[in-house]
Amino acid sequence: MPSKPTKILIIGPSWVGDMVMSQSLYRTLKEQFPSSDIDVLAPAWCKPVLDRMPEVSKAIDMPLGHGQLCMRTRYQLGKQLSKEGYSHAYILPNSAKSALIPLIARIPNRIGWKGEMRYGLLTDVRQNRKQFKYMVERYVALAHPKKDMLNSESLGGLDNLAYPRLEIPEVDRTQALDKFKLDLARPVVGLCPGAEFGPSKQWPIEHFASVANEVIRQGFQVWIFGSQNDKNIGDSLTRLVNDDNKAYVTNLAGSSSLVEAIDLISCCKTVISNDSGAMHIAAAVGCSVIGLYGSTSPNYTPPLSKDVAILSTNIECRPCFERECPYGHLKCLKELTPAMVLEAFNKLTPSQADSSLSN
Protein backbone atom coordinates (compact mmCIF):
# COMPACT_ATOMS: atom_id res chain seq x y z
CA MET A 1 0.00 0.00 0.00
CA PRO A 2 1.49 3.39 -0.96
CA SER A 3 2.53 5.42 2.05
CA LYS A 4 0.78 8.56 0.88
CA PRO A 5 -2.81 8.37 -0.29
CA THR A 6 -3.55 11.18 -2.71
CA LYS A 7 -7.28 10.85 -3.27
CA ILE A 8 -9.46 8.81 -0.95
CA LEU A 9 -12.96 7.40 -1.33
CA ILE A 10 -14.82 6.43 1.84
CA ILE A 11 -17.77 4.06 1.63
CA GLY A 12 -19.66 5.52 4.55
CA PRO A 13 -22.14 4.08 7.04
CA SER A 14 -25.89 4.60 6.80
CA TRP A 15 -26.86 5.69 10.32
CA VAL A 16 -26.54 9.24 11.67
CA GLY A 17 -24.54 8.29 14.75
CA ASP A 18 -22.18 6.04 12.79
CA MET A 19 -21.63 8.75 10.19
CA VAL A 20 -20.72 11.25 12.89
CA MET A 21 -18.27 8.80 14.47
CA SER A 22 -16.67 8.09 11.10
CA GLN A 23 -15.27 11.62 11.13
CA SER A 24 -12.59 10.38 13.51
CA LEU A 25 -11.20 8.35 10.60
CA TYR A 26 -11.26 11.35 8.27
CA ARG A 27 -9.52 13.54 10.85
CA THR A 28 -6.85 10.90 11.35
CA LEU A 29 -6.26 10.51 7.61
CA LYS A 30 -5.95 14.28 7.15
CA GLU A 31 -3.48 14.47 10.03
CA GLN A 32 -1.38 11.79 8.36
CA PHE A 33 -1.83 12.98 4.77
CA PRO A 34 -2.75 16.69 4.81
CA SER A 35 -2.67 17.10 1.03
CA SER A 36 -5.04 14.21 0.31
CA ASP A 37 -8.66 14.71 -0.76
CA ILE A 38 -11.41 12.74 0.96
CA ASP A 39 -14.74 12.03 -0.74
CA VAL A 40 -17.51 10.10 1.02
CA LEU A 41 -20.10 7.92 -0.72
CA ALA A 42 -23.19 7.83 1.49
CA PRO A 43 -27.00 8.15 1.40
CA ALA A 44 -28.21 11.62 0.41
CA TRP A 45 -29.59 12.36 3.87
CA CYS A 46 -26.00 12.17 5.21
CA LYS A 47 -24.93 15.23 3.21
CA PRO A 48 -25.84 17.75 5.96
CA VAL A 49 -23.57 15.88 8.35
CA LEU A 50 -20.74 15.59 5.83
CA ASP A 51 -21.06 19.28 4.90
CA ARG A 52 -20.14 20.11 8.50
CA MET A 53 -16.92 18.05 8.29
CA PRO A 54 -14.05 20.21 7.01
CA GLU A 55 -11.99 17.11 6.15
CA VAL A 56 -14.51 16.00 3.50
CA SER A 57 -13.99 17.44 0.03
CA LYS A 58 -17.18 16.06 -1.50
CA ALA A 59 -20.24 14.04 -0.47
CA ILE A 60 -21.33 11.62 -3.20
CA ASP A 61 -24.94 10.46 -3.20
CA MET A 62 -25.36 6.71 -2.80
CA PRO A 63 -28.62 6.07 -4.69
CA LEU A 64 -29.30 2.64 -3.18
CA GLY A 65 -31.00 2.09 0.15
CA HIS A 66 -29.73 -0.08 2.98
CA GLY A 67 -29.73 -3.74 1.91
CA GLN A 68 -30.32 -3.12 -1.81
CA LEU A 69 -27.96 -4.96 -4.16
CA CYS A 70 -28.96 -3.64 -7.65
CA MET A 71 -25.79 -4.63 -9.49
CA ARG A 72 -26.58 -2.45 -12.50
CA THR A 73 -26.63 0.72 -10.40
CA ARG A 74 -23.48 -0.29 -8.56
CA TYR A 75 -21.71 -1.02 -11.82
CA GLN A 76 -22.70 2.33 -13.33
CA LEU A 77 -21.61 4.24 -10.23
CA GLY A 78 -18.35 2.31 -10.06
CA LYS A 79 -17.55 3.10 -13.71
CA GLN A 80 -18.35 6.75 -13.10
CA LEU A 81 -16.07 6.90 -10.03
CA SER A 82 -13.26 5.16 -11.94
CA LYS A 83 -12.66 8.50 -13.68
CA GLU A 84 -11.89 10.25 -10.39
CA GLY A 85 -8.42 8.80 -9.89
CA TYR A 86 -8.84 7.52 -6.34
CA SER A 87 -5.73 5.91 -4.89
CA HIS A 88 -7.40 4.44 -1.79
CA ALA A 89 -10.84 3.34 -0.67
CA TYR A 90 -11.87 2.69 2.93
CA ILE A 91 -14.98 0.53 3.17
CA LEU A 92 -16.64 1.06 6.55
CA PRO A 93 -19.69 -1.25 6.30
CA ASN A 94 -18.88 -4.95 6.64
CA SER A 95 -21.04 -6.28 3.81
CA ALA A 96 -19.72 -7.70 0.54
CA LYS A 97 -21.91 -5.42 -1.57
CA SER A 98 -20.41 -2.31 0.07
CA ALA A 99 -17.01 -3.30 -1.39
CA LEU A 100 -18.27 -3.77 -4.96
CA ILE A 101 -18.21 -0.14 -6.11
CA PRO A 102 -14.51 0.45 -5.20
CA LEU A 103 -13.66 -2.79 -7.01
CA ILE A 104 -15.59 -1.76 -10.13
CA ALA A 105 -13.98 1.70 -9.91
CA ARG A 106 -10.57 -0.05 -10.01
CA ILE A 107 -9.31 1.73 -6.93
CA PRO A 108 -5.95 0.02 -6.35
CA ASN A 109 -5.96 0.05 -2.53
CA ARG A 110 -9.18 -1.09 -0.88
CA ILE A 111 -9.06 -1.31 2.91
CA GLY A 112 -11.65 -2.71 5.28
CA TRP A 113 -12.45 -5.24 7.97
CA LYS A 114 -13.02 -8.89 7.24
CA GLY A 115 -16.70 -9.33 6.52
CA GLU A 116 -19.08 -11.45 4.50
CA MET A 117 -17.23 -12.91 1.48
CA ARG A 118 -14.92 -9.89 1.05
CA TYR A 119 -11.74 -11.74 0.06
CA GLY A 120 -10.89 -10.62 -3.46
CA LEU A 121 -12.97 -7.48 -3.04
CA LEU A 122 -10.49 -5.90 -0.64
CA THR A 123 -6.75 -5.63 -1.15
CA ASP A 124 -6.06 -4.95 2.54
CA VAL A 125 -8.26 -7.11 4.76
CA ARG A 126 -8.07 -6.43 8.50
CA GLN A 127 -8.70 -9.46 10.68
CA ASN A 128 -8.63 -8.42 14.33
CA ARG A 129 -11.74 -6.27 14.63
CA LYS A 130 -12.68 -7.69 18.04
CA GLN A 131 -9.42 -6.39 19.48
CA PHE A 132 -11.02 -2.95 19.37
CA LYS A 133 -13.82 -2.33 21.86
CA TYR A 134 -15.37 0.79 20.34
CA MET A 135 -16.72 1.40 16.86
CA VAL A 136 -14.72 4.63 16.57
CA GLU A 137 -11.53 2.68 17.28
CA ARG A 138 -12.37 0.28 14.48
CA TYR A 139 -12.79 3.20 12.10
CA VAL A 140 -9.55 4.92 13.14
CA ALA A 141 -7.56 1.67 13.07
CA LEU A 142 -8.07 1.47 9.30
CA ALA A 143 -5.96 4.61 8.88
CA HIS A 144 -2.92 2.80 10.29
CA PRO A 145 -0.76 0.13 8.62
CA LYS A 146 -1.86 -3.40 9.42
CA LYS A 147 1.35 -4.14 11.32
CA ASP A 148 0.71 -1.19 13.68
CA MET A 149 -2.98 -1.92 14.17
CA LEU A 150 -2.78 -4.33 17.09
CA ASN A 151 -5.37 -3.32 19.70
CA SER A 152 -6.88 -0.33 21.50
CA GLU A 153 -3.60 0.40 23.26
CA SER A 154 -1.78 0.69 19.95
CA LEU A 155 -4.10 3.58 19.06
CA GLY A 156 -3.44 5.31 22.37
CA GLY A 157 -6.83 4.58 23.94
CA LEU A 158 -10.24 6.10 23.36
CA ASP A 159 -9.42 9.43 25.06
CA ASN A 160 -6.54 10.08 22.66
CA LEU A 161 -8.43 9.63 19.40
CA ALA A 162 -9.43 12.54 17.18
CA TYR A 163 -13.05 12.93 18.27
CA PRO A 164 -15.68 14.05 15.74
CA ARG A 165 -15.92 17.84 15.53
CA LEU A 166 -18.60 19.27 13.27
CA GLU A 167 -18.01 22.89 12.28
CA ILE A 168 -21.04 25.17 12.16
CA PRO A 169 -20.79 28.36 10.07
CA GLU A 170 -22.10 31.29 12.12
CA VAL A 171 -24.22 32.51 9.20
CA ASP A 172 -26.04 29.15 9.04
CA ARG A 173 -26.61 29.10 12.79
CA THR A 174 -28.06 32.62 12.63
CA GLN A 175 -30.32 31.71 9.71
CA ALA A 176 -31.71 28.74 11.63
CA LEU A 177 -32.34 30.88 14.71
CA ASP A 178 -34.12 33.49 12.60
CA LYS A 179 -36.23 30.93 10.71
CA PHE A 180 -37.67 29.46 13.92
CA LYS A 181 -37.78 32.83 15.73
CA LEU A 182 -35.46 31.62 18.47
CA ASP A 183 -33.22 33.65 20.71
CA LEU A 184 -30.48 32.87 23.19
CA ALA A 185 -31.65 35.18 25.98
CA ARG A 186 -31.83 32.09 28.17
CA PRO A 187 -29.20 29.34 27.86
CA VAL A 188 -30.57 26.34 25.99
CA VAL A 189 -31.02 22.74 27.05
CA GLY A 190 -31.74 20.32 24.19
CA LEU A 191 -33.97 17.30 24.75
CA CYS A 192 -33.93 14.38 22.30
CA PRO A 193 -36.77 12.05 23.35
CA GLY A 194 -36.95 9.90 20.21
CA ALA A 195 -34.99 6.86 19.05
CA GLU A 196 -35.33 5.13 15.68
CA PHE A 197 -34.29 1.80 17.18
CA GLY A 198 -37.52 1.39 19.15
CA PRO A 199 -39.29 1.96 22.49
CA SER A 200 -36.66 0.11 24.51
CA LYS A 201 -34.37 3.09 23.90
CA GLN A 202 -36.89 5.78 24.80
CA TRP A 203 -36.77 7.28 28.27
CA PRO A 204 -40.34 7.95 29.49
CA ILE A 205 -41.82 11.21 28.25
CA GLU A 206 -43.03 11.96 31.78
CA HIS A 207 -39.43 11.86 32.99
CA PHE A 208 -38.34 14.22 30.21
CA ALA A 209 -41.15 16.60 31.22
CA SER A 210 -40.04 16.57 34.87
CA VAL A 211 -36.51 17.47 33.82
CA ALA A 212 -37.81 20.20 31.50
CA ASN A 213 -39.79 21.79 34.31
CA GLU A 214 -36.77 21.84 36.62
CA VAL A 215 -34.24 23.23 34.15
CA ILE A 216 -36.72 25.95 33.16
CA ARG A 217 -37.07 26.81 36.85
CA GLN A 218 -33.30 27.14 36.96
CA GLY A 219 -33.35 29.72 34.18
CA PHE A 220 -32.90 27.65 31.02
CA GLN A 221 -35.09 27.29 27.95
CA VAL A 222 -35.78 23.90 26.33
CA TRP A 223 -35.62 22.95 22.66
CA ILE A 224 -36.91 19.52 21.61
CA PHE A 225 -35.17 17.84 18.68
CA GLY A 226 -36.12 14.86 16.53
CA SER A 227 -37.11 13.63 13.09
CA GLN A 228 -40.56 13.70 11.54
CA ASN A 229 -41.20 10.39 13.29
CA ASP A 230 -40.63 12.13 16.64
CA LYS A 231 -43.10 14.99 16.13
CA ASN A 232 -45.84 13.35 18.18
CA ILE A 233 -43.40 12.55 20.97
CA GLY A 234 -42.30 16.19 20.98
CA ASP A 235 -45.91 17.37 21.07
CA SER A 236 -46.69 15.02 23.96
CA LEU A 237 -43.67 16.22 25.88
CA THR A 238 -44.67 19.85 25.37
CA ARG A 239 -48.19 19.15 26.66
CA LEU A 240 -46.81 17.53 29.82
CA VAL A 241 -44.71 20.57 30.75
CA ASN A 242 -46.32 22.85 33.33
CA ASP A 243 -48.44 25.62 31.79
CA ASP A 244 -46.27 28.33 33.38
CA ASN A 245 -43.20 26.86 31.65
CA LYS A 246 -44.60 26.27 28.15
CA ALA A 247 -43.38 29.67 26.96
CA TYR A 248 -39.82 28.39 27.38
CA VAL A 249 -40.31 25.18 25.36
CA THR A 250 -39.90 24.93 21.58
CA ASN A 251 -40.69 21.67 19.80
CA LEU A 252 -38.48 21.45 16.70
CA ALA A 253 -39.06 17.73 16.14
CA GLY A 254 -40.38 17.18 12.64
CA SER A 255 -40.18 20.85 11.65
CA SER A 256 -36.42 21.34 11.35
CA SER A 257 -34.33 19.65 8.69
CA LEU A 258 -31.31 17.62 9.70
CA VAL A 259 -28.90 20.42 8.85
CA GLU A 260 -31.01 22.94 10.80
CA ALA A 261 -31.14 20.58 13.75
CA ILE A 262 -27.35 20.24 13.69
CA ASP A 263 -26.92 24.01 13.62
CA LEU A 264 -29.44 24.57 16.42
CA ILE A 265 -28.09 21.78 18.62
CA SER A 266 -24.78 23.66 18.49
CA CYS A 267 -26.53 26.48 20.38
CA CYS A 268 -27.30 24.21 23.33
CA LYS A 269 -25.25 24.21 26.50
CA THR A 270 -26.32 20.67 27.41
CA VAL A 271 -28.24 18.00 25.50
CA ILE A 272 -30.12 15.20 27.24
CA SER A 273 -30.69 12.38 24.81
CA ASN A 274 -31.62 8.77 24.37
CA ASP A 275 -29.00 6.58 22.68
CA SER A 276 -29.54 8.04 19.20
CA GLY A 277 -27.89 9.86 16.34
CA ALA A 278 -28.82 13.18 17.93
CA MET A 279 -26.69 12.27 20.95
CA HIS A 280 -23.63 11.86 18.73
CA ILE A 281 -24.37 15.12 16.90
CA ALA A 282 -24.57 16.94 20.24
CA ALA A 283 -21.19 15.57 21.29
CA ALA A 284 -19.65 16.52 17.94
CA VAL A 285 -20.80 20.16 18.07
CA GLY A 286 -19.35 20.69 21.55
CA CYS A 287 -22.35 20.32 23.85
CA SER A 288 -22.22 18.72 27.25
CA VAL A 289 -24.10 15.45 26.79
CA ILE A 290 -26.21 13.30 29.10
CA GLY A 291 -26.74 9.96 27.36
CA LEU A 292 -29.64 7.80 28.58
CA TYR A 293 -29.28 4.07 28.02
CA GLY A 294 -32.05 1.50 28.34
CA SER A 295 -31.76 -1.72 26.35
CA THR A 296 -28.45 -0.75 24.78
CA SER A 297 -24.95 -0.18 26.13
CA PRO A 298 -22.34 2.59 25.79
CA ASN A 299 -19.62 -0.05 25.59
CA TYR A 300 -19.53 0.11 21.78
CA THR A 301 -20.79 3.53 20.67
CA PRO A 302 -20.55 6.06 23.53
CA PRO A 303 -20.95 9.79 22.90
CA LEU A 304 -17.49 11.14 22.13
CA SER A 305 -17.19 14.21 24.31
CA LYS A 306 -15.04 15.21 27.25
CA ASP A 307 -18.12 16.61 29.04
CA VAL A 308 -20.44 13.63 29.15
CA ALA A 309 -22.51 11.71 31.66
CA ILE A 310 -23.68 8.23 30.70
CA LEU A 311 -26.65 7.07 32.77
CA SER A 312 -28.30 3.67 33.04
CA THR A 313 -29.81 1.33 35.60
CA ASN A 314 -28.15 -1.88 36.66
CA ILE A 315 -31.05 -4.30 36.51
CA GLU A 316 -30.09 -7.87 35.61
CA CYS A 317 -31.78 -8.03 32.19
CA ARG A 318 -29.95 -5.07 30.62
CA PRO A 319 -28.47 -4.58 28.15
CA CYS A 320 -30.71 -6.87 26.09
CA PHE A 321 -30.39 -4.92 22.78
CA GLU A 322 -34.04 -5.67 21.97
CA ARG A 323 -36.27 -3.10 20.26
CA GLU A 324 -39.08 -3.82 22.70
CA CYS A 325 -38.82 -4.95 26.31
CA PRO A 326 -39.02 -8.78 26.37
CA TYR A 327 -40.67 -8.62 29.81
CA GLY A 328 -42.95 -5.68 29.12
CA HIS A 329 -41.85 -3.66 32.15
CA LEU A 330 -39.19 -1.28 30.74
CA LYS A 331 -37.64 -1.03 34.20
CA CYS A 332 -34.27 -0.19 32.67
CA LEU A 333 -35.81 3.15 31.59
CA LYS A 334 -38.48 3.79 34.19
CA GLU A 335 -36.08 3.29 37.10
CA LEU A 336 -33.67 5.81 35.59
CA THR A 337 -35.21 8.70 37.50
CA PRO A 338 -35.39 12.43 36.70
CA ALA A 339 -33.48 13.06 39.93
CA MET A 340 -30.53 11.04 38.58
CA VAL A 341 -30.55 13.03 35.35
CA LEU A 342 -30.82 16.37 37.14
CA GLU A 343 -27.90 15.48 39.40
CA ALA A 344 -25.78 14.81 36.31
CA PHE A 345 -27.08 17.97 34.67
CA ASN A 346 -26.10 20.20 37.59
CA LYS A 347 -22.62 18.71 37.62
CA LEU A 348 -22.14 19.36 33.93
CA THR A 349 -23.61 22.88 33.97
CA PRO A 350 -22.75 24.26 37.44
CA SER A 351 -22.31 27.89 36.45
CA GLN A 352 -25.75 28.28 34.85
CA ALA A 353 -27.50 26.29 37.54
CA ASP A 354 -25.84 28.10 40.42
CA SER A 355 -26.28 31.58 38.97
CA SER A 356 -29.95 31.08 38.15
CA LEU A 357 -30.77 29.56 41.52
CA SER A 358 -29.16 32.49 43.32
CA ASN A 359 -31.30 35.08 41.50
C-alpha positions in Angstrom: 0.0 0.0 0.0 1.5 3.4 -1.0 2.5 5.4 2.1 0.8 8.6 0.9 -2.8 8.4 -0.3 -3.5 11.2 -2.7 -7.3 10.8 -3.3 -9.5 8.8 -0.9 -13.0 7.4 -1.3 -14.8 6.4 1.8 -17.8 4.1 1.6 -19.7 5.5 4.6 -22.1 4.1 7.0 -25.9 4.6 6.8 -26.9 5.7 10.3 -26.5 9.2 11.7 -24.5 8.3 14.8 -22.2 6.0 12.8 -21.6 8.7 10.2 -20.7 11.2 12.9 -18.3 8.8 14.5 -16.7 8.1 11.1 -15.3 11.6 11.1 -12.6 10.4 13.5 -11.2 8.3 10.6 -11.3 11.4 8.3 -9.5 13.5 10.8 -6.9 10.9 11.4 -6.3 10.5 7.6 -6.0 14.3 7.2 -3.5 14.5 10.0 -1.4 11.8 8.4 -1.8 13.0 4.8 -2.8 16.7 4.8 -2.7 17.1 1.0 -5.0 14.2 0.3 -8.7 14.7 -0.8 -11.4 12.7 1.0 -14.7 12.0 -0.7 -17.5 10.1 1.0 -20.1 7.9 -0.7 -23.2 7.8 1.5 -27.0 8.2 1.4 -28.2 11.6 0.4 -29.6 12.4 3.9 -26.0 12.2 5.2 -24.9 15.2 3.2 -25.8 17.8 6.0 -23.6 15.9 8.4 -20.7 15.6 5.8 -21.1 19.3 4.9 -20.1 20.1 8.5 -16.9 18.0 8.3 -14.0 20.2 7.0 -12.0 17.1 6.1 -14.5 16.0 3.5 -14.0 17.4 0.0 -17.2 16.1 -1.5 -20.2 14.0 -0.5 -21.3 11.6 -3.2 -24.9 10.5 -3.2 -25.4 6.7 -2.8 -28.6 6.1 -4.7 -29.3 2.6 -3.2 -31.0 2.1 0.1 -29.7 -0.1 3.0 -29.7 -3.7 1.9 -30.3 -3.1 -1.8 -28.0 -5.0 -4.2 -29.0 -3.6 -7.7 -25.8 -4.6 -9.5 -26.6 -2.5 -12.5 -26.6 0.7 -10.4 -23.5 -0.3 -8.6 -21.7 -1.0 -11.8 -22.7 2.3 -13.3 -21.6 4.2 -10.2 -18.4 2.3 -10.1 -17.6 3.1 -13.7 -18.3 6.8 -13.1 -16.1 6.9 -10.0 -13.3 5.2 -11.9 -12.7 8.5 -13.7 -11.9 10.3 -10.4 -8.4 8.8 -9.9 -8.8 7.5 -6.3 -5.7 5.9 -4.9 -7.4 4.4 -1.8 -10.8 3.3 -0.7 -11.9 2.7 2.9 -15.0 0.5 3.2 -16.6 1.1 6.6 -19.7 -1.2 6.3 -18.9 -5.0 6.6 -21.0 -6.3 3.8 -19.7 -7.7 0.5 -21.9 -5.4 -1.6 -20.4 -2.3 0.1 -17.0 -3.3 -1.4 -18.3 -3.8 -5.0 -18.2 -0.1 -6.1 -14.5 0.5 -5.2 -13.7 -2.8 -7.0 -15.6 -1.8 -10.1 -14.0 1.7 -9.9 -10.6 0.0 -10.0 -9.3 1.7 -6.9 -6.0 0.0 -6.3 -6.0 0.1 -2.5 -9.2 -1.1 -0.9 -9.1 -1.3 2.9 -11.7 -2.7 5.3 -12.4 -5.2 8.0 -13.0 -8.9 7.2 -16.7 -9.3 6.5 -19.1 -11.5 4.5 -17.2 -12.9 1.5 -14.9 -9.9 1.0 -11.7 -11.7 0.1 -10.9 -10.6 -3.5 -13.0 -7.5 -3.0 -10.5 -5.9 -0.6 -6.8 -5.6 -1.1 -6.1 -5.0 2.5 -8.3 -7.1 4.8 -8.1 -6.4 8.5 -8.7 -9.5 10.7 -8.6 -8.4 14.3 -11.7 -6.3 14.6 -12.7 -7.7 18.0 -9.4 -6.4 19.5 -11.0 -3.0 19.4 -13.8 -2.3 21.9 -15.4 0.8 20.3 -16.7 1.4 16.9 -14.7 4.6 16.6 -11.5 2.7 17.3 -12.4 0.3 14.5 -12.8 3.2 12.1 -9.6 4.9 13.1 -7.6 1.7 13.1 -8.1 1.5 9.3 -6.0 4.6 8.9 -2.9 2.8 10.3 -0.8 0.1 8.6 -1.9 -3.4 9.4 1.4 -4.1 11.3 0.7 -1.2 13.7 -3.0 -1.9 14.2 -2.8 -4.3 17.1 -5.4 -3.3 19.7 -6.9 -0.3 21.5 -3.6 0.4 23.3 -1.8 0.7 19.9 -4.1 3.6 19.1 -3.4 5.3 22.4 -6.8 4.6 23.9 -10.2 6.1 23.4 -9.4 9.4 25.1 -6.5 10.1 22.7 -8.4 9.6 19.4 -9.4 12.5 17.2 -13.0 12.9 18.3 -15.7 14.0 15.7 -15.9 17.8 15.5 -18.6 19.3 13.3 -18.0 22.9 12.3 -21.0 25.2 12.2 -20.8 28.4 10.1 -22.1 31.3 12.1 -24.2 32.5 9.2 -26.0 29.2 9.0 -26.6 29.1 12.8 -28.1 32.6 12.6 -30.3 31.7 9.7 -31.7 28.7 11.6 -32.3 30.9 14.7 -34.1 33.5 12.6 -36.2 30.9 10.7 -37.7 29.5 13.9 -37.8 32.8 15.7 -35.5 31.6 18.5 -33.2 33.6 20.7 -30.5 32.9 23.2 -31.6 35.2 26.0 -31.8 32.1 28.2 -29.2 29.3 27.9 -30.6 26.3 26.0 -31.0 22.7 27.0 -31.7 20.3 24.2 -34.0 17.3 24.7 -33.9 14.4 22.3 -36.8 12.0 23.4 -36.9 9.9 20.2 -35.0 6.9 19.0 -35.3 5.1 15.7 -34.3 1.8 17.2 -37.5 1.4 19.1 -39.3 2.0 22.5 -36.7 0.1 24.5 -34.4 3.1 23.9 -36.9 5.8 24.8 -36.8 7.3 28.3 -40.3 7.9 29.5 -41.8 11.2 28.2 -43.0 12.0 31.8 -39.4 11.9 33.0 -38.3 14.2 30.2 -41.2 16.6 31.2 -40.0 16.6 34.9 -36.5 17.5 33.8 -37.8 20.2 31.5 -39.8 21.8 34.3 -36.8 21.8 36.6 -34.2 23.2 34.2 -36.7 25.9 33.2 -37.1 26.8 36.9 -33.3 27.1 37.0 -33.3 29.7 34.2 -32.9 27.7 31.0 -35.1 27.3 27.9 -35.8 23.9 26.3 -35.6 22.9 22.7 -36.9 19.5 21.6 -35.2 17.8 18.7 -36.1 14.9 16.5 -37.1 13.6 13.1 -40.6 13.7 11.5 -41.2 10.4 13.3 -40.6 12.1 16.6 -43.1 15.0 16.1 -45.8 13.3 18.2 -43.4 12.6 21.0 -42.3 16.2 21.0 -45.9 17.4 21.1 -46.7 15.0 24.0 -43.7 16.2 25.9 -44.7 19.8 25.4 -48.2 19.1 26.7 -46.8 17.5 29.8 -44.7 20.6 30.7 -46.3 22.9 33.3 -48.4 25.6 31.8 -46.3 28.3 33.4 -43.2 26.9 31.6 -44.6 26.3 28.1 -43.4 29.7 27.0 -39.8 28.4 27.4 -40.3 25.2 25.4 -39.9 24.9 21.6 -40.7 21.7 19.8 -38.5 21.5 16.7 -39.1 17.7 16.1 -40.4 17.2 12.6 -40.2 20.9 11.6 -36.4 21.3 11.4 -34.3 19.7 8.7 -31.3 17.6 9.7 -28.9 20.4 8.9 -31.0 22.9 10.8 -31.1 20.6 13.7 -27.3 20.2 13.7 -26.9 24.0 13.6 -29.4 24.6 16.4 -28.1 21.8 18.6 -24.8 23.7 18.5 -26.5 26.5 20.4 -27.3 24.2 23.3 -25.2 24.2 26.5 -26.3 20.7 27.4 -28.2 18.0 25.5 -30.1 15.2 27.2 -30.7 12.4 24.8 -31.6 8.8 24.4 -29.0 6.6 22.7 -29.5 8.0 19.2 -27.9 9.9 16.3 -28.8 13.2 17.9 -26.7 12.3 20.9 -23.6 11.9 18.7 -24.4 15.1 16.9 -24.6 16.9 20.2 -21.2 15.6 21.3 -19.6 16.5 17.9 -20.8 20.2 18.1 -19.4 20.7 21.5 -22.3 20.3 23.9 -22.2 18.7 27.2 -24.1 15.5 26.8 -26.2 13.3 29.1 -26.7 10.0 27.4 -29.6 7.8 28.6 -29.3 4.1 28.0 -32.0 1.5 28.3 -31.8 -1.7 26.4 -28.4 -0.7 24.8 -24.9 -0.2 26.1 -22.3 2.6 25.8 -19.6 0.0 25.6 -19.5 0.1 21.8 -20.8 3.5 20.7 -20.6 6.1 23.5 -21.0 9.8 22.9 -17.5 11.1 22.1 -17.2 14.2 24.3 -15.0 15.2 27.3 -18.1 16.6 29.0 -20.4 13.6 29.1 -22.5 11.7 31.7 -23.7 8.2 30.7 -26.6 7.1 32.8 -28.3 3.7 33.0 -29.8 1.3 35.6 -28.1 -1.9 36.7 -31.0 -4.3 36.5 -30.1 -7.9 35.6 -31.8 -8.0 32.2 -29.9 -5.1 30.6 -28.5 -4.6 28.2 -30.7 -6.9 26.1 -30.4 -4.9 22.8 -34.0 -5.7 22.0 -36.3 -3.1 20.3 -39.1 -3.8 22.7 -38.8 -4.9 26.3 -39.0 -8.8 26.4 -40.7 -8.6 29.8 -42.9 -5.7 29.1 -41.8 -3.7 32.1 -39.2 -1.3 30.7 -37.6 -1.0 34.2 -34.3 -0.2 32.7 -35.8 3.1 31.6 -38.5 3.8 34.2 -36.1 3.3 37.1 -33.7 5.8 35.6 -35.2 8.7 37.5 -35.4 12.4 36.7 -33.5 13.1 39.9 -30.5 11.0 38.6 -30.5 13.0 35.4 -30.8 16.4 37.1 -27.9 15.5 39.4 -25.8 14.8 36.3 -27.1 18.0 34.7 -26.1 20.2 37.6 -22.6 18.7 37.6 -22.1 19.4 33.9 -23.6 22.9 34.0 -22.8 24.3 37.4 -22.3 27.9 36.5 -25.8 28.3 34.9 -27.5 26.3 37.5 -25.8 28.1 40.4 -26.3 31.6 39.0 -30.0 31.1 38.2 -30.8 29.6 41.5 -29.2 32.5 43.3 -31.3 35.1 41.5 
